[in-house]
């Protein structure tokens, strides 16, 4: 049994804030045995100065784009052609994929992210590299070979999904790994491949479906031109059996109420990616529209269009997006989206997200005095104001330590 003492905060339901100023987290064999107010556990106790919260869950991120973060100019489709597709071709080289996967996962841990839904590339070896590195670190990572038989030269696969079938058999359920059927987006797959993806998803009821939806005006116009009979962008995926409770759609910036209502009925989920949407000039996600329909929601950094691996920083940008939409994102609600909300979106809420008894003990230690400015802002501040300051001013420096199943996985250098 391991015992951790400190200030503990979790938000298992939107509006259900659980806070223990002097808390105790008991972990047995990597699983939360209890989490509540401190009382003598009768075993050695590790004191953790700071704020203990559940590990962050990144609901949408691209590991092959790590070295293309902060690539200047252009909106989505041109940006992909100019910066991303050339970079992804390098992942045919397994040694390159291994090196980037290791750096990427260490960067997640450094920023307090313990679980993630990750885009690799069209190359099966890119999936192998990511999963091997995640397995070695005991991280909860969900990924799957990108499907794009209409992609550019060097990133074009076959319409069939035989490679994905083999990868599911090889990796899904090993350690803490999960698989996602991953068509890049509607424009890069033929009808035959989208149909095959739907059949693959139906044949494997334990895997997710991960793609992009309604991100950018240029992309939306191109989809409408290719699929003139579809009611909207979501309907394209729906026609191929790709909209359901295991579907995670990144962005959803420009959505009709019809599409949002359909997502809610299907119990599909959204990855809200504010830094990416701002960086590419894609638009402002409408959280109020999402709230009206009650669609599942998680937070995605979306590196490399996203501009930071830090979920804290991403929450600060989400606040600004909501402000521009005439709404205010409460910091406790933001923390929920970054933890249990993301877990529900990814179908792993029984495993992680809120430090509930029976969940895996993935948690992080935040330091409200990580920088001189934070220390001044948070001194004697309320919990609400401390949390908000961490989201607006925080980054990797704010994450003092990251724990996976109760074991230290990252400790800040200083």
Secondary structure in CASP SS format (residue, H / E / C, confidence):
PFRMAT SS
TARGET T0000
AUTHOR 0000-0000-0000
METHOD secondary structure of the structure
MODEL  1
X C 1.00
X E 1.00
X E 1.00
X E 1.00
X E 1.00
X E 1.00
X E 1.00
X E 1.00
X E 1.00
X E 1.00
X E 1.00
X E 1.00
X E 1.00
X C 1.00
X C 1.00
X E 1.00
X E 1.00
X E 1.00
X E 1.00
X E 1.00
X E 1.00
X E 1.00
X E 1.00
X E 1.00
X E 1.00
X E 1.00
X E 1.00
X E 1.00
X C 1.00
X C 1.00
X E 1.00
X E 1.00
X E 1.00
X E 1.00
X E 1.00
X E 1.00
X E 1.00
X C 1.00
X C 1.00
X C 1.00
X C 1.00
X C 1.00
X C 1.00
X C 1.00
X E 1.00
X E 1.00
X E 1.00
X E 1.00
X E 1.00
X E 1.00
X E 1.00
X E 1.00
X E 1.00
X E 1.00
X C 1.00
X E 1.00
X E 1.00
X E 1.00
X E 1.00
X E 1.00
X E 1.00
X E 1.00
X H 1.00
X H 1.00
X H 1.00
X H 1.00
X H 1.00
X H 1.00
X C 1.00
X C 1.00
X C 1.00
X C 1.00
X C 1.00
X C 1.00
X C 1.00
X H 1.00
X H 1.00
X H 1.00
X H 1.00
X H 1.00
X H 1.00
X H 1.00
X H 1.00
X H 1.00
X H 1.00
X H 1.00
X H 1.00
X H 1.00
X H 1.00
X H 1.00
X H 1.00
X H 1.00
X C 1.00
X H 1.00
X H 1.00
X H 1.00
X H 1.00
X H 1.00
X H 1.00
X H 1.00
X H 1.00
X H 1.00
X H 1.00
X H 1.00
X H 1.00
X H 1.00
X H 1.00
X H 1.00
X H 1.00
X H 1.00
X C 1.00
X C 1.00
X E 1.00
X E 1.00
X E 1.00
X E 1.00
X E 1.00
X E 1.00
X E 1.00
X C 1.00
X C 1.00
X C 1.00
X C 1.00
X H 1.00
X H 1.00
X H 1.00
X H 1.00
X H 1.00
X H 1.00
X H 1.00
X H 1.00
X H 1.00
X H 1.00
X H 1.00
X H 1.00
X H 1.00
X H 1.00
X C 1.00
X C 1.00
X E 1.00
X E 1.00
X E 1.00
X E 1.00
X E 1.00
X C 1.00
X E 1.00
X E 1.00
X C 1.00
X C 1.00
X C 1.00
X C 1.00
X C 1.00
X C 1.00
X C 1.00
X C 1.00
X C 1.00
X C 1.00
X C 1.00
X C 1.00
X C 1.00
X C 1.00
X H 1.00
X H 1.00
X H 1.00
X H 1.00
X H 1.00
X H 1.00
X H 1.00
X H 1.00
X H 1.00
X H 1.00
X C 1.00
X C 1.00
X C 1.00
X C 1.00
X C 1.00
X C 1.00
X E 1.00
X E 1.00
X E 1.00
X E 1.00
X E 1.00
X E 1.00
X C 1.00
X C 1.00
X H 1.00
X H 1.00
X H 1.00
X C 1.00
X C 1.00
X H 1.00
X H 1.00
X H 1.00
X H 1.00
X H 1.00
X H 1.00
X H 1.00
X H 1.00
X H 1.00
X H 1.00
X H 1.00
X H 1.00
X H 1.00
X C 1.00
X C 1.00
X C 1.00
X C 1.00
X E 1.00
X E 1.00
X E 1.00
X E 1.00
X E 1.00
X E 1.00
X C 1.00
X C 1.00
X C 1.00
X H 1.00
X H 1.00
X H 1.00
X H 1.00
X H 1.00
X H 1.00
X H 1.00
X H 1.00
X H 1.00
X H 1.00
X C 1.00
X C 1.00
X C 1.00
X C 1.00
X C 1.00
X C 1.00
X H 1.00
X H 1.00
X H 1.00
X H 1.00
X H 1.00
X H 1.00
X H 1.00
X C 1.00
X C 1.00
X C 1.00
X C 1.00
X C 1.00
X C 1.00
X C 1.00
X E 1.00
X E 1.00
X E 1.00
X E 1.00
X E 1.00
X C 1.00
X C 1.00
X C 1.00
X C 1.00
X C 1.00
X H 1.00
X H 1.00
X H 1.00
X H 1.00
X H 1.00
X H 1.00
X H 1.00
X H 1.00
X H 1.00
X H 1.00
X C 1.00
X C 1.00
X E 1.00
X E 1.00
X E 1.00
X E 1.00
X C 1.00
X H 1.00
X H 1.00
X H 1.00
X H 1.00
X H 1.00
X H 1.00
X C 1.00
X C 1.00
X C 1.00
X C 1.00
X C 1.00
X C 1.00
X C 1.00
X H 1.00
X H 1.00
X H 1.00
X H 1.00
X H 1.00
X H 1.00
X H 1.00
X C 1.00
X C 1.00
X E 1.00
X E 1.00
X E 1.00
X E 1.00
X C 1.00
X C 1.00
X C 1.00
X C 1.00
X C 1.00
X C 1.00
X C 1.00
X C 1.00
X C 1.00
X C 1.00
X C 1.00
X H 1.00
X H 1.00
X H 1.00
X H 1.00
X H 1.00
X H 1.00
X H 1.00
X H 1.00
X H 1.00
X H 1.00
X H 1.00
X H 1.00
X H 1.00
X H 1.00
X C 1.00
X C 1.00
X C 1.00
X C 1.00
X C 1.00
X C 1.00
X H 1.00
X H 1.00
X H 1.00
X H 1.00
X H 1.00
X H 1.00
X H 1.00
X H 1.00
X H 1.00
X H 1.00
X H 1.00
X H 1.00
X H 1.00
X H 1.00
X H 1.00
X C 1.00
X C 1.00
X C 1.00
X C 1.00
X C 1.00
X C 1.00
X C 1.00
X C 1.00
X C 1.00
X C 1.00
X C 1.00
X C 1.00
X C 1.00
X C 1.00
X E 1.00
X C 1.00
X C 1.00
X E 1.00
X E 1.00
X E 1.00
X E 1.00
X C 1.00
X C 1.00
X C 1.00
X C 1.00
X C 1.00
X H 1.00
X H 1.00
X H 1.00
X H 1.00
X H 1.00
X H 1.00
X H 1.00
X C 1.00
X C 1.00
X C 1.00
X C 1.00
X H 1.00
X H 1.00
X H 1.00
X H 1.00
X H 1.00
X H 1.00
X H 1.00
X H 1.00
X H 1.00
X H 1.00
X H 1.00
X C 1.00
X C 1.00
X H 1.00
X H 1.00
X H 1.00
X E 1.00
X E 1.00
X E 1.00
X E 1.00
X E 1.00
X E 1.00
X C 1.00
X C 1.00
X E 1.00
X E 1.00
X E 1.00
X E 1.00
X E 1.00
X C 1.00
X C 1.00
X C 1.00
END
